[in-house]
Amino acid sequence: MFTGIVEEKGTIRYIQLTGESGVLAVKAKKVLEGTKIGDSIAVNGICLTVTSLQSDGFTADVMAETIR
C-alpha cells in the first residue's frame, strides 16, 4: 500500500511496448528533486523503478500487464 505524499501530477510522454515489456516515459519535474536511478515513484498507485532521468521527466520499465 502506498503511504507517500503526492507531489505532483505528471503527464505520460510515451509508452513503448516490445513484446511482454516496455518503457513508460513520464513528464514531471517536482518529483525529480533528489531522485536517482533505482528510486521508486508511485504512478497512479503503481510503484515504478526509475531507469533513466531527464531534466523534465523519467522513464521506468514496465510489463505489458502494467499498461493494461
N, C-alpha and C positions, 0 to 999 in steps of 0.2 A: 504494500500500500504506500502510495506517495504521500509524504508528510512535509514536503518542502514548501517554499514560498514561490508563488507565481511572480516572475519578474517582468515579463513582457509577453506580448502576442506576436509571434513570428509569422513569416509567410513561406510557404513551400516554393522553392525555386524550380526544382525539377525532381522527378523520380525516374531513375534509370534501372529497369529490371533486366536481368540477364539470367534466364532460367529460373531457378528457385531462390535467387537472392538478388540484391541490388544496392543502390546508393540513393539515399534521401538527402537532398540539399535544402537547408533552411536559411532564410534571410532573417537575421536577428542580431542586434548589436549589444544591447544592455547585458544580456545573459553571458556574453563573451568575456566580460571583465573578470580576469583571474582564471578563466577556463583554459585547460590544456588538453592535448590529445590524450585520450583514455578516460577522461572525466565522463560522468553520466549527466544527461539532461533529459528531463521529462518532457515529452511531446505528446500532447493530447492523452495524458495518462500512461504513456508507454515510455519506459526508461531506455534511452538510446545512448550508446557509447560514441563519443566524438572521435572520428577518424581523421579529419583534417579541419583546419581553421583558416578562414579568410578574414579580411578586415571587417566584413559586414555579415558574416554567417559561418556556418559549419556544415559538415557532412557526417553522416552516420551510415554504416552498413545495416541493411535490413533483410529479412526473409520475405518472400512474396506474401506470406500469410499476414505479416505486419501491415502491409499496404491494403489488404482487403478489409 
